Amino acid sequence: MSQLLHVNASPRRAASQSLAIAEAFVTSYKERKPETEVDTLHLFEETLPAFGTVAADAKMAAFSGGEQTPEQVAVWSQARAVFDRFAAADEYVFNVPMWNGGVPYVLKQWIDIITQPGWTFGFDPGAGYQGLVTGKRAVVVFTAGVYSPGTPMEFGVDFHSTFFVDWLRFIGVTDVEELRFQGNALLADGEKDFREILSGAGELAARF
């Protein structure tokens, strides 16, 4: 049985446009592939392990081939559990609202927990980094209230999709589809455009 992991990076639940778009995709996808198991990760409602001094030292020990202390092993195991949930999926759906030009902080925390040597990436002194999360696909929903591609800098700068898509590439996920609903605060008929993007999410699910 295949598994789809839906990572919700918005805390707004029913008021979240990014979540509504992602859920429209997931609903249509389940109708087409009812055998797929969907795991939904609401990042703002999870208790993610802190990645502080002990975890950083554990990471460097793993990266350099050193031995971890018992305290480091315990913290590393917590991070590994978060990674294992991510790695268990065959396909991904992410809904990512823009916060201050970038991604919500809890999404960055989650990324920093699972992006570890030997888990999501490898490194070769001659060839550089290699992503280890290969053979998987992702759909990413990007939303923003004011910013949209092509607008002047005064309306925002995209450190949002650029960061996130590059992270996917870095870990080896290169088959990526995007759904964008951006600049909606400036749209002449935002409700009409929102209905269209919900329909587009269903159409993407029909061919994904």
C-alpha positions, -999 to 999 in steps of 0.1 A, spaced: 0 0 0 14 34 -10 15 62 15 10 100 10 23 123 37 5 157 39 26 182 58 5 212 69 27 242 77 -2 266 85 -17 270 120 -50 285 108 -69 253 100 -104 263 86 -91 298 78 -61 286 59 -62 289 21 -30 268 17 -45 240 37 -78 242 18 -60 239 -15 -39 209 -2 -70 192 11 -87 196 -22 -58 179 -38 -58 151 -12 -95 145 -15 -94 142 -52 -63 120 -50 -80 96 -25 -110 93 -48 -88 82 -76 -65 60 -54 -86 49 -24 -60 24 -14 -35 51 -6 -29 57 31 -28 94 39 -8 106 69 -14 142 78 12 161 99 0 193 113 33 209 123 19 235 146 1 208 166 30 184 169 56 184 196 89 185 176 121 178 195 144 208 200 175 208 179 199 225 202 234 220 215 232 183 223 215 175 189 240 196 170 269 177 187 252 144 179 249 155 142 286 164 140 295 131 156 274 113 129 288 134 101 324 128 111 320 91 121 326 98 157 309 81 187 278 97 202 274 101 240 244 84 256 227 118 259 234 125 222 220 90 212 188 98 230 183 131 213 194 117 179 168 89 183 140 116 187 151 132 155 153 99 138 116 92 147 106 124 129 127 114 99 113 79 98 77 93 95 88 114 66 108 86 49 79 61 52 59 81 26 60 74 -12 46 108 -21 43 142 -4 19 172 -3 31 203 15 11 235 20 34 264 28 21 299 34 46 328 31 56 343 64 78 374 62 91 364 28 100 330 39 85 298 53 68 294 88 94 288 115 80 254 125 85 241 90 121 253 91 125 235 125 111 203 110 134 206 80 164 211 102 155 180 123 152 156 93 179 170 71 208 150 84 238 132 69 231 96 60 193 102 62 184 128 36 218 135 21 253 122 16 285 140 9 315 132 -12 346 154 -12 349 152 -49 313 152 -60 297 173 -33 262 166 -18 239 139 -30 202 136 -21 192 103 -6 154 107 -8 150 95 -43 122 80 -64 95 101 -47 71 129 -59 58 160 -42 31 186 -46 37 220 -30 10 246 -23 25 281 -20 3 310 -8 10 346 -1 -13 375 7 6 403 -12 36 388 -30 32 372 -64 58 365 -91 67 395 -112 56 422 -87 80 450 -77 102 444 -46 80 467 -26 54 440 -27 77 413 -13 105 391 -22 104 353 -26 126 335 -1 97 311 3 93 289 -27 130 293 -37 141 279 -3 116 251 -2 120 238 -37 158 240 -34 155 219 -1 135 193 -20 161 192 -47 189 190 -21 174 159 -5 167 142 -38 130 150 -45 131 164 -80 97 154 -93 78 184 -79 44 200 -89 34 235 -76 1 251 -69 3 288 -63 -23 312 -49 -3 344 -44 -11 381 -42 -46 372 -33 -51 404 -12 -47 424 -44 -69 403 -67 -100 419 -82 -121 388 -75 -102 368 -50 -131 344 -43 -134 335 -80 -97 329 -83 -97 308 -51 -124 286 -65 -103 282 -97 -72 271 -77 -93 246 -58 -105 232 -91 -69 232 -104 -59 212 -73 -84 185 -82 -72 185 -118 -36 180 -107 -46 151 -84 -63 135 -114 -30 132 -133 -5 130 -104 
